[in-house]
Amino acid sequence: MRQRRLVNEINVVPYIDVMLVLLVIFMVTAPMIQTGSVDLPSVGKSSQPPVAPLEVIIKADGSLSLRDRAKGSAEQVVTRAELPERLKQAQAASPQQPVLIAGDRSVKYELVLNVMDELQKQQVAKIGLLVQPAAGR
């Protein structure tokens, strides 16, 4: 008489069938579920959206112009003497409005530093340099 061997294999076909049925059910019902809306509380003091920066543009010939991004992209030609007063007028509504210095690549670095120094003397809080990213990076 031969001994019968026990087969220790798990039949996974019914599990795969159940998983496929569940997958179809979730795929059909997922678009029908309505998303909940969150009713946010209000506070007295909240952070304001960022303000568009002011740009001081130094052209290749050393002339200056001022551009307010919040009011459009029109440039106003200014002299070095007029620059602090124009900036104070532009920053009257929001004193923390950043000022970006955009110097032409052929302008001497000294001119850019002179403009930056003048802005710091006039107590401009946020000053930055506007650059263009290098191609290929």
Secondary structure by P-SEA (a helix, b strand, c coil): cbbbbbbbcccaaaaaaaaaaaaaaaaaacccbbbbbbbccccccccccccbbbbbcccccbbbbbbccccccbbbbbcccaaaaaaaaaacccccbbbbbbbcccccaaaaaaaaaaaaaacccbbbbbbbccccc
